[in-house]
Amino acid sequence: MTYRALRRIGSVTGRALYRPDIRGLGNIPGDGPVILASNHLSFCDSVVIPLAVPRTVRFLAKAEYFDAPGLKGRASRTVFTALGAVPVRRGGGREAVGALDLGLSVLKDGGAFAIYPEGTRSPDGRLYRGRTGVAHLALASGAPVVPVAVRGTDRVQPIDAKVPRIAPIALRFGEPLDFSFGYGHLKTGRARRIVTDEVMDAIADLSGQERAREYNPRS
């Protein structure tokens, strides 16, 4: 099944069941590289966001979703591939660098790439400190960053829940943030921290979540 066909079917079904409140889609450029930086409340965020955005969105997904055996594994692989997922194995070092390289290649090809700066799902609904991968992508590619806030997905599919529930969903897409200039005089680490914090501030303004000073403990 193609991305376009799956998106059409998924969008129609999702809108009928969940009646999502989606605002700010006009802030996403119609073409060219763009980074969608979102908070992360649920597994289903990686389905909701691609189905809501009117262009192909690539994002990282655990390689296990592509490697699982049997019918369930085949179904998972088909859905995630059609949605634009890029398989990646979690971990530090080479795995982390490789994941960012994959995202950068998408952006250099003029694509839209989604990332969760918190690293993984929030365990308690708070917005955790962002990791600097989003800044690395923005500064290296010059692509604008569109902050994204999802709401309600943690009630649709809480952590460890296998079956989605019916609950209201809202998505907010903020105005693009431009980090293509003004940071060259800073040391790399400092520039990435500043950019990441600005992105997280923008996400917080959209989501209204309580902020956590620390990194996500599940990362």
Backbone torsions as a table, in degrees:
resi	resn	phi	psi	omega
1	MET	NA	134.4	-177.8
2	THR	-79.5	162.0	177.5
3	TYR	-57.9	-44.1	-176.8
4	ARG	-62.8	-43.9	-179.5
5	ALA	-67.1	-44.2	-179.9
6	LEU	-64.5	-40.6	179.8
7	ARG	-63.8	-41.2	-179.8
8	ARG	-63.4	-47.4	-179.8
9	ILE	-65.6	-46.3	-178.7
10	GLY	-64.3	-39.6	-179.7
11	SER	-64.9	-45.7	-179.6
12	VAL	-63.4	-46.3	-179.9
13	THR	-64.7	-45.8	-178.5
14	GLY	-63.9	-41.7	179.6
15	ARG	-66.8	-35.1	179.7
16	ALA	-69.5	-39.4	-176.1
17	LEU	-82.6	-42.9	-170.3
18	TYR	-106.6	-16.6	-178.0
19	ARG	45.3	59.0	-175.3
20	PRO	-65.0	143.7	175.3
21	ASP	-94.8	103.0	-174.9
22	ILE	-113.7	125.5	179.9
23	ARG	-135.3	144.9	174.1
24	GLY	91.9	13.8	179.5
25	LEU	-60.0	-26.8	179.0
26	GLY	-66.3	-13.4	177.6
27	ASN	-79.0	-10.4	179.3
28	ILE	-89.9	120.8	178.6
29	PRO	-55.7	143.0	-178.6
30	GLY	-71.0	-21.9	176.4
31	ASP	-153.3	174.4	-178.8
32	GLY	83.7	166.8	-175.7
33	PRO	-67.2	139.4	176.1
34	VAL	-154.4	142.5	177.3
35	ILE	-106.4	126.6	174.3
36	LEU	-101.6	111.1	-177.0
37	ALA	-106.6	113.7	-171.4
38	SER	-121.1	153.8	164.8
39	ASN	-68.6	170.7	-173.1
40	HIS	-143.3	108.7	-176.6
41	LEU	-110.6	-22.8	-171.3
42	SER	-155.5	156.8	173.5
43	PHE	-53.5	-37.7	-174.5
44	CYS	-73.9	-5.4	174.7
45	ASP	-56.5	-36.3	-177.4
46	SER	-75.2	-6.0	171.7
47	VAL	-101.6	-44.1	-176.1
48	VAL	-62.2	-47.4	-175.9
49	ILE	-64.8	-51.5	178.6
50	PRO	-59.3	-34.9	-179.7
51	LEU	-73.0	-24.3	-178.5
52	ALA	-84.3	-28.4	-173.5
53	VAL	-85.6	131.2	-176.1
54	PRO	-81.4	34.8	171.4
55	ARG	-156.2	161.3	-177.9
56	THR	-63.7	130.2	178.7
57	VAL	-117.4	127.1	174.9
58	ARG	-98.3	146.6	178.4
59	PHE	-154.5	162.1	-179.5
60	LEU	-86.1	139.1	176.0
61	ALA	-137.1	148.2	-179.4
62	LYS	-56.7	136.1	-178.6
63	ALA	-59.9	-24.4	179.9
64	GLU	-60.4	-28.7	178.9
65	TYR	-67.3	-21.9	-179.0
66	PHE	-98.2	-20.2	-172.7
67	ASP	-98.7	-11.4	-174.4
68	ALA	-60.0	142.1	-178.7
69	PRO	-82.1	169.3	172.5
70	GLY	76.3	-171.6	-178.2
71	LEU	-64.1	-39.8	179.8
72	LYS	-61.9	-42.4	178.8
73	GLY	-66.2	-39.6	178.7
74	ARG	-64.3	-41.7	178.9
75	ALA	-64.7	-44.0	179.1
76	SER	-61.9	-44.5	180.0
77	ARG	-62.9	-41.5	179.9
78	THR	-64.0	-46.4	-177.8
79	VAL	-65.2	-48.8	-176.7
80	PHE	-67.5	-36.1	176.8
81	THR	-65.1	-44.7	-179.7
82	ALA	-65.3	-32.1	179.9
83	LEU	-76.7	-10.5	178.4
84	GLY	99.6	16.3	-178.3
85	ALA	-72.7	146.4	175.7
86	VAL	-112.0	116.9	-177.8
87	PRO	-68.0	137.8	178.2
88	VAL	-148.8	143.7	177.8
89	ARG	-92.1	130.4	-177.2
90	ARG	-71.8	150.0	177.6
91	GLY	150.9	178.0	179.3
92	GLY	-95.7	-169.1	174.5
93	GLY	58.7	-122.1	-175.0
94	ARG	-61.8	-37.4	-179.2
95	GLU	-62.5	-44.1	-179.5
96	ALA	-65.2	-44.2	178.9
97	VAL	-63.8	-42.4	179.3
98	GLY	-62.5	-37.7	178.5
99	ALA	-63.4	-43.4	179.2
100	LEU	-67.5	-36.4	177.5
101	ASP	-63.2	-38.2	177.0
102	LEU	-62.6	-44.5	178.5
103	GLY	-62.8	-40.7	-179.3
104	LEU	-65.7	-36.2	178.6
105	SER	-66.2	-36.5	176.4
106	VAL	-62.4	-45.1	-179.0
107	LEU	-66.5	-40.3	179.6
108	LYS	-66.2	-23.1	175.8
109	ASP	-87.1	4.5	178.3
110	GLY	85.1	18.8	-176.5
111	GLY	-94.4	175.1	175.7
112	ALA	-101.5	130.9	-176.6
113	PHE	-127.6	128.4	-180.0
114	ALA	-101.9	141.5	-178.4
115	ILE	-144.8	148.2	175.4
116	TYR	-108.0	100.8	-176.8
117	PRO	-59.6	-24.2	178.0
118	GLU	-68.6	-19.3	178.0
119	GLY	99.2	-41.1	178.9
120	THR	-159.4	-177.9	-174.0
121	ARG	-65.3	141.9	175.6
122	SER	-68.2	130.3	-179.1
123	PRO	-80.1	-13.4	-173.6
124	ASP	-138.8	10.9	177.8
125	GLY	87.6	-7.7	177.5
126	ARG	-80.7	159.7	176.8
127	LEU	-95.7	115.6	-175.2
128	TYR	-89.2	166.9	-178.8
129	ARG	-59.9	138.4	-178.3
130	GLY	-81.1	143.7	173.0
131	ARG	-88.9	153.2	-164.2
132	THR	-82.7	8.3	177.3
133	GLY	-59.7	-37.0	179.4
134	VAL	-62.5	-38.1	178.6
135	ALA	-69.7	-39.0	176.8
136	HIS	-57.1	-46.0	179.8
137	LEU	-64.3	-44.4	-177.3
138	ALA	-66.1	-44.7	-177.0
139	LEU	-73.1	-34.1	-179.0
140	ALA	-76.4	-31.8	-175.3
141	SER	-100.0	-24.1	-173.9
142	GLY	76.3	6.3	-178.9
143	ALA	-73.8	143.7	175.1
144	PRO	-68.7	154.2	178.0
145	VAL	-111.5	121.0	175.5
146	VAL	-99.0	114.0	176.9
147	PRO	-70.4	141.5	-177.4
148	VAL	-129.9	139.1	174.6
149	ALA	-125.6	125.4	171.8
150	VAL	-104.7	141.9	178.3
151	ARG	-132.6	140.5	174.2
152	GLY	90.2	-13.5	-177.9
153	THR	-68.6	-24.1	176.9
154	ASP	-69.4	-19.2	174.6
155	ARG	-89.7	-27.2	176.3
156	VAL	-69.3	-45.6	-179.9
157	GLN	-145.0	86.0	177.4
158	PRO	-60.4	161.8	177.6
159	ILE	-55.2	132.1	179.1
160	ASP	77.7	-1.8	176.0
161	ALA	-77.7	135.2	-177.7
162	LYS	-90.0	-33.1	-175.0
163	VAL	-112.9	127.0	178.4
164	PRO	-64.6	149.5	177.3
165	ARG	-110.9	168.4	175.8
166	ILE	-92.9	121.0	179.3
167	ALA	-157.3	154.2	-179.7
168	PRO	-62.5	140.9	177.8
169	ILE	-125.2	141.6	174.7
170	ALA	-133.9	141.7	175.4
171	LEU	-129.1	137.6	177.5
172	ARG	-127.2	127.7	177.2
173	PHE	-112.5	117.5	-175.6
174	GLY	-85.0	177.6	178.9
175	GLU	-68.8	143.6	-178.0
176	PRO	-61.4	142.0	176.3
177	LEU	-105.1	130.2	-176.8
178	ASP	-105.8	116.0	178.8
179	PHE	-115.7	22.7	-174.2
180	SER	-78.3	-9.2	177.3
181	PHE	-150.6	162.1	176.1
182	GLY	94.7	1.5	-178.1
183	TYR	-122.0	-0.3	-175.6
184	GLY	-65.5	-22.9	-178.1
185	HIS	-83.6	-7.3	-177.8
186	LEU	-94.3	153.3	172.7
187	LYS	-64.4	150.7	-172.8
188	THR	-54.5	-49.3	-178.0
189	GLY	-62.3	-40.9	179.5
190	ARG	-66.2	-43.3	179.3
191	ALA	-61.5	-43.6	-179.6
192	ARG	-64.8	-37.7	179.5
193	ARG	-66.8	-43.1	-179.5
194	ILE	-63.3	-47.0	-179.3
195	VAL	-62.1	-45.1	179.9
196	THR	-60.4	-43.1	-179.7
197	ASP	-64.9	-36.5	177.3
198	GLU	-65.3	-40.6	178.0
199	VAL	-63.6	-44.3	-178.8
200	MET	-66.7	-35.5	175.7
201	ASP	-61.5	-41.5	-179.6
202	ALA	-67.1	-39.7	177.1
203	ILE	-63.8	-43.2	-179.9
204	ALA	-61.6	-40.0	178.6
205	ASP	-61.1	-35.1	-179.0
206	LEU	-80.0	-38.4	-172.6
207	SER	-86.8	-29.0	-176.6
208	GLY	72.0	15.4	-178.1
209	GLN	-74.1	152.8	169.5
210	GLU	-67.2	139.9	-178.1
211	ARG	-91.7	143.1	171.9
212	ALA	-110.8	136.1	-178.0
213	ARG	-75.7	-24.2	-174.5
214	GLU	-95.7	173.3	174.9
215	TYR	-76.8	157.1	179.0
216	ASN	-58.4	123.3	-177.9
217	PRO	-66.9	-17.0	179.7
218	ARG	-87.3	-6.5	-178.1
219	SER	-72.9	NA	NA
